[in-house]
Amino acid sequence: MPRLNINGKNYDVDAEPEIPLLWAIRELVGLTGTKYGCGIAQCGACTVHVNGVATRSCSFPVSAAAGKNITTIEGLAPNGTLTKVQKAWLEHDVPQCGFCQSGMIMAVSALLKTKPKPTDADIDAAITNICRCGTFQQVRAAIHAAANA
C-alpha cells in the first residue's frame, strides 16, 4: 500500500501502483482542487508539485509519488494566507470558469521558485497549461505582478 505525503500529511492509499496520482489525490484522499482535464498530461489542470517540481498528476503513477512530498492547491497556502501568485490572480481577474486555475497556479508557483523574475520567453516555455476561456493575457500580467510583489 503506497504511502503518500500530501500537503505535509501522510496517507496510506489502497491503490494499484500504476493508478495516476490524480485519482489517488481526488478519489482516495478526497482533495478535489486538483482537476482532471485531458488525461494525457497536455492541459495542465491536474498540476501538483512533487518534491517542488510542477507535475501533471494525470500521468504520474502513484508508485513514483510514494515517499515524495506532494503539494496540491489545497496545501499551497497552509496557514490560510494567500500566496503572492494567488493574490495576483485575484487582482488581475484571471479566473473565468476557474476549471484550469488550480493547475495554472501550481505551475506558476513552481516557475517563480526557479525563476523569480521570469521573462515572457521563460513564461512561454514553462507555462504550457491550457485555459479554454483564453485568459492568457491576464495570466501573463498576474505572473509579472507576482514576480514584482
C-alpha positions as protocol buffer text, in pm:
chain_id: "A"
residue {
  index: 1
  type: MET
  ca { x: 0 y: 0 z: 0 }
}
residue {
  index: 2
  type: PRO
  ca { x: 169 y: 322 z: -112 }
}
residue {
  index: 3
  type: ARG
  ca { x: 221 y: 596 z: 145 }
}
residue {
  index: 4
  type: LEU
  ca { x: 176 y: 946 z: 6 }
}
residue {
  index: 5
  type: ASN
  ca { x: 283 y: 1264 z: 180 }
}
residue {
  index: 6
  type: ILE
  ca { x: 30 y: 1521 z: 59 }
}
residue {
  index: 7
  type: ASN
  ca { x: 41 y: 1875 z: 196 }
}
residue {
  index: 8
  type: GLY
  ca { x: 253 y: 1757 z: 488 }
}
residue {
  index: 9
  type: LYS
  ca { x: 21 y: 1474 z: 593 }
}
residue {
  index: 10
  type: ASN
  ca { x: 79 y: 1104 z: 530 }
}
residue {
  index: 11
  type: TYR
  ca { x: -186 y: 890 z: 365 }
}
residue {
  index: 12
  type: ASP
  ca { x: -175 y: 514 z: 310 }
}
residue {
  index: 13
  type: VAL
  ca { x: -369 y: 466 z: -11 }
}
residue {
  index: 14
  type: ASP
  ca { x: -517 y: 139 z: -125 }
}
residue {
  index: 15
  type: ALA
  ca { x: -421 y: 175 z: -490 }
}
residue {
  index: 16
  type: GLU
  ca { x: -257 y: -23 z: -766 }
}
residue {
  index: 17
  type: PRO
  ca { x: 97 y: 109 z: -837 }
}
residue {
  index: 18
  type: GLU
  ca { x: 6 y: 231 z: -1186 }
}
residue {
  index: 19
  type: ILE
  ca { x: -301 y: 436 z: -1086 }
}
residue {
  index: 20
  type: PRO
  ca { x: -244 y: 803 z: -1170 }
}
residue {
  index: 21
  type: LEU
  ca { x: -158 y: 1022 z: -873 }
}
residue {
  index: 22
  type: LEU
  ca { x: -454 y: 1244 z: -969 }
}
residue {
  index: 23
  type: TRP
  ca { x: -705 y: 972 z: -885 }
}
residue {
  index: 24
  type: ALA
  ca { x: -535 y: 891 z: -555 }
}
residue {
  index: 25
  type: ILE
  ca { x: -547 y: 1261 z: -458 }
}
residue {
  index: 26
  type: ARG
  ca { x: -910 y: 1311 z: -564 }
}
residue {
  index: 27
  type: GLU
  ca { x: -1079 y: 978 z: -501 }
}
residue {
  index: 28
  type: LEU
  ca { x: -877 y: 815 z: -224 }
}
residue {
  index: 29
  type: VAL
  ca { x: -762 y: 1118 z: -24 }
}
residue {
  index: 30
  type: GLY
  ca { x: -1059 y: 1343 z: -104 }
}
residue {
  index: 31
  type: LEU
  ca { x: -877 y: 1659 z: -213 }
}
residue {
  index: 32
  type: THR
  ca { x: -1070 y: 1780 z: -516 }
}
residue {
  index: 33
  type: GLY
  ca { x: -890 y: 2106 z: -601 }
}
residue {
  index: 34
  type: THR
  ca { x: -669 y: 1922 z: -849 }
}
residue {
  index: 35
  type: LYS
  ca { x: -875 y: 1877 z: -1165 }
}
residue {
  index: 36
  type: TYR
  ca { x: -899 y: 1617 z: -1439 }
}
residue {
  index: 37
  type: GLY
  ca { x: -880 y: 1780 z: -1780 }
}
residue {
  index: 38
  type: CYS
  ca { x: -742 y: 1574 z: -2065 }
}
residue {
  index: 39
  type: GLY
  ca { x: -589 y: 1265 z: -1904 }
}
residue {
  index: 40
  type: ILE
  ca { x: -280 y: 1279 z: -2128 }
}
residue {
  index: 41
  type: ALA
  ca { x: -71 y: 1544 z: -1945 }
}
residue {
  index: 42
  type: GLN
  ca { x: -136 y: 1813 z: -2206 }
}
residue {
  index: 43
  type: CYS
  ca { x: -374 y: 2066 z: -2047 }
}
residue {
  index: 44
  type: GLY
  ca { x: -218 y: 2105 z: -1702 }
}
residue {
  index: 45
  type: ALA
  ca { x: -542 y: 2116 z: -1499 }
}
residue {
  index: 46
  type: CYS
  ca { x: -401 y: 1835 z: -1286 }
}
residue {
  index: 47
  type: THR
  ca { x: -71 y: 2006 z: -1199 }
}
residue {
  index: 48
  type: VAL
  ca { x: 65 y: 1947 z: -848 }
}
residue {
  index: 49
  type: HIS
  ca { x: 414 y: 1980 z: -703 }
}
residue {
  index: 50
  type: VAL
  ca { x: 615 y: 1663 z: -647 }
}
residue {
  index: 51
  type: ASN
  ca { x: 925 y: 1750 z: -446 }
}
residue {
  index: 52
  type: GLY
  ca { x: 871 y: 2109 z: -559 }
}
residue {
  index: 53
  type: VAL
  ca { x: 850 y: 2031 z: -930 }
}
residue {
  index: 54
  type: ALA
  ca { x: 532 y: 2106 z: -1126 }
}
residue {
  index: 55
  type: THR
  ca { x: 400 y: 1764 z: -1227 }
}
residue {
  index: 56
  type: ARG
  ca { x: 99 y: 1661 z: -1433 }
}
residue {
  index: 57
  type: SER
  ca { x: -63 y: 1416 z: -1194 }
}
residue {
  index: 58
  type: CYS
  ca { x: -293 y: 1252 z: -1451 }
}
residue {
  index: 59
  type: SER
  ca { x: 3 y: 1065 z: -1599 }
}
residue {
  index: 60
  type: PHE
  ca { x: 224 y: 1030 z: -1290 }
}
residue {
  index: 61
  type: PRO
  ca { x: 183 y: 689 z: -1123 }
}
residue {
  index: 62
  type: VAL
  ca { x: 123 y: 656 z: -751 }
}
residue {
  index: 63
  type: SER
  ca { x: 425 y: 426 z: -729 }
}
residue {
  index: 64
  type: ALA
  ca { x: 652 y: 712 z: -845 }
}
residue {
  index: 65
  type: ALA
  ca { x: 497 y: 951 z: -593 }
}
residue {
  index: 66
  type: ALA
  ca { x: 540 y: 729 z: -288 }
}
residue {
  index: 67
  type: GLY
  ca { x: 788 y: 876 z: -42 }
}
residue {
  index: 68
  type: LYS
  ca { x: 792 y: 1217 z: -209 }
}
residue {
  index: 69
  type: ASN
  ca { x: 647 y: 1546 z: -90 }
}
residue {
  index: 70
  type: ILE
  ca { x: 332 y: 1628 z: -284 }
}
residue {
  index: 71
  type: THR
  ca { x: 167 y: 1969 z: -268 }
}
residue {
  index: 72
  type: THR
  ca { x: -178 y: 2033 z: -409 }
}
residue {
  index: 73
  type: ILE
  ca { x: -361 y: 2364 z: -444 }
}
residue {
  index: 74
  type: GLU
  ca { x: -513 y: 2299 z: -100 }
}
residue {
  index: 75
  type: GLY
  ca { x: -163 y: 2293 z: 51 }
}
residue {
  index: 76
  type: LEU
  ca { x: -20 y: 2594 z: -130 }
}
residue {
  index: 77
  type: ALA
  ca { x: -117 y: 2837 z: 145 }
}
residue {
  index: 78
  type: PRO
  ca { x: -143 y: 2612 z: 453 }
}
residue {
  index: 79
  type: ASN
  ca { x: -187 y: 2894 z: 705 }
}
residue {
  index: 80
  type: GLY
  ca { x: -477 y: 3043 z: 511 }
}
residue {
  index: 81
  type: THR
  ca { x: -280 y: 3341 z: 382 }
}
residue {
  index: 82
  type: LEU
  ca { x: -287 y: 3362 z: 5 }
}
residue {
  index: 83
  type: THR
  ca { x: 45 y: 3337 z: -176 }
}
residue {
  index: 84
  type: LYS
  ca { x: 165 y: 3621 z: -397 }
}
residue {
  index: 85
  type: VAL
  ca { x: 55 y: 3421 z: -702 }
}
residue {
  index: 86
  type: GLN
  ca { x: -296 y: 3369 z: -564 }
}
residue {
  index: 87
  type: LYS
  ca { x: -322 y: 3739 z: -476 }
}
residue {
  index: 88
  type: ALA
  ca { x: -206 y: 3842 z: -824 }
}
residue {
  index: 89
  type: TRP
  ca { x: -462 y: 3603 z: -975 }
}
residue {
  index: 90
  type: LEU
  ca { x: -742 y: 3785 z: -797 }
}
residue {
  index: 91
  type: GLU
  ca { x: -603 y: 4134 z: -860 }
}
residue {
  index: 92
  type: HIS
  ca { x: -577 y: 4065 z: -1236 }
}
residue {
  index: 93
  type: ASP
  ca { x: -917 y: 3892 z: -1268 }
}
residue {
  index: 94
  type: VAL
  ca { x: -758 y: 3580 z: -1411 }
}
residue {
  index: 95
  type: PRO
  ca { x: -1029 y: 3323 z: -1328 }
}
residue {
  index: 96
  type: GLN
  ca { x: -1322 y: 3295 z: -1564 }
}
residue {
  index: 97
  type: CYS
  ca { x: -1477 y: 2949 z: -1536 }
}
residue {
  index: 98
  type: GLY
  ca { x: -1196 y: 2858 z: -1294 }
}
residue {
  index: 99
  type: PHE
  ca { x: -1153 y: 2497 z: -1402 }
}
residue {
  index: 100
  type: CYS
  ca { x: -787 y: 2522 z: -1506 }
}
residue {
  index: 101
  type: GLN
  ca { x: -688 y: 2768 z: -1236 }
}
residue {
  index: 102
  type: SER
  ca { x: -557 y: 2534 z: -966 }
}
residue {
  index: 103
  type: GLY
  ca { x: -321 y: 2369 z: -1215 }
}
residue {
  index: 104
  type: MET
  ca { x: -219 y: 2703 z: -1361 }
}
residue {
  index: 105
  type: ILE
  ca { x: -145 y: 2849 z: -1016 }
}
residue {
  index: 106
  type: MET
  ca { x: 62 y: 2542 z: -926 }
}
residue {
  index: 107
  type: ALA
  ca { x: 264 y: 2569 z: -1249 }
}
residue {
  index: 108
  type: VAL
  ca { x: 325 y: 2941 z: -1199 }
}
residue {
  index: 109
  type: SER
  ca { x: 424 y: 2891 z: -834 }
}
residue {
  index: 110
  type: ALA
  ca { x: 686 y: 2636 z: -941 }
}
residue {
  index: 111
  type: LEU
  ca { x: 812 y: 2868 z: -1215 }
}
residue {
  index: 112
  type: LEU
  ca { x: 861 y: 3157 z: -972 }
}
residue {
  index: 113
  type: LYS
  ca { x: 1060 y: 2935 z: -736 }
}
residue {
  index: 114
  type: THR
  ca { x: 1312 y: 2858 z: -1010 }
}
residue {
  index: 115
  type: LYS
  ca { x: 1291 y: 3194 z: -1193 }
}
residue {
  index: 116
  type: PRO
  ca { x: 1180 y: 3468 z: -953 }
}
residue {
  index: 117
  type: LYS
  ca { x: 1177 y: 3729 z: -1234 }
}
residue {
  index: 118
  type: PRO
  ca { x: 1072 y: 3538 z: -1546 }
}
residue {
  index: 119
  type: THR
  ca { x: 1082 y: 3694 z: -1889 }
}
residue {
  index: 120
  type: ASP
  ca { x: 798 y: 3648 z: -2136 }
}
residue {
  index: 121
  type: ALA
  ca { x: 1010 y: 3379 z: -2303 }
}
residue {
  index: 122
  type: ASP
  ca { x: 1050 y: 3200 z: -1967 }
}
residue {
  index: 123
  type: ILE
  ca { x: 673 y: 3213 z: -1917 }
}
residue {
  index: 124
  type: ASP
  ca { x: 606 y: 3083 z: -2267 }
}
residue {
  index: 125
  type: ALA
  ca { x: 846 y: 2792 z: -2214 }
}
residue {
  index: 126
  type: ALA
  ca { x: 728 y: 2694 z: -1865 }
}
residue {
  index: 127
  type: ILE
  ca { x: 355 y: 2764 z: -1860 }
}
residue {
  index: 128
  type: THR
  ca { x: 203 y: 2532 z: -2116 }
}
residue {
  index: 129
  type: ASN
  ca { x: -127 y: 2492 z: -1933 }
}
residue {
  index: 130
  type: ILE
  ca { x: -438 y: 2539 z: -2143 }
}
residue {
  index: 131
  type: CYS
  ca { x: -716 y: 2780 z: -2047 }
}
residue {
  index: 132
  type: ARG
  ca { x: -1030 y: 2730 z: -2255 }
}
residue {
  index: 133
  type: CYS
  ca { x: -1153 y: 3076 z: -2151 }
}
residue {
  index: 134
  type: GLY
  ca { x: -844 y: 3234 z: -2307 }
}
residue {
  index: 135
  type: THR
  ca { x: -721 y: 3434 z: -2006 }
}
residue {
  index: 136
  type: PHE
  ca { x: -359 y: 3410 z: -2117 }
}
residue {
  index: 137
  type: GLN
  ca { x: -302 y: 3788 z: -2115 }
}
residue {
  index: 138
  type: GLN
  ca { x: -432 y: 3812 z: -1757 }
}
residue {
  index: 139
  type: VAL
  ca { x: -216 y: 3512 z: -1663 }
}
residue {
  index: 140
  type: ARG
  ca { x: 97 y: 3681 z: -1800 }
}
residue {
  index: 141
  type: ALA
  ca { x: 13 y: 4008 z: -1621 }
}
residue {
  index: 142
  type: ALA
  ca { x: -50 y: 3820 z: -1295 }
}
residue {
  index: 143
  type: ILE
  ca { x: 281 y: 3632 z: -1326 }
}
residue {
  index: 144
  type: HIS
  ca { x: 473 y: 3957 z: -1370 }
}
residue {
  index: 145
  type: ALA
  ca { x: 282 y: 4117 z: -1080 }
}
residue {
  index: 146
  type: ALA
  ca { x: 358 y: 3821 z: -853 }
}
residue {
  index: 147
  type: ALA
  ca { x: 724 y: 3833 z: -955 }
}
residue {
  index: 148
  type: ASN
  ca { x: 738 y: 4201 z: -859 }
}
residue {
  index: 149
  type: ALA
  ca { x: 547 y: 4160 z: -531 }
}
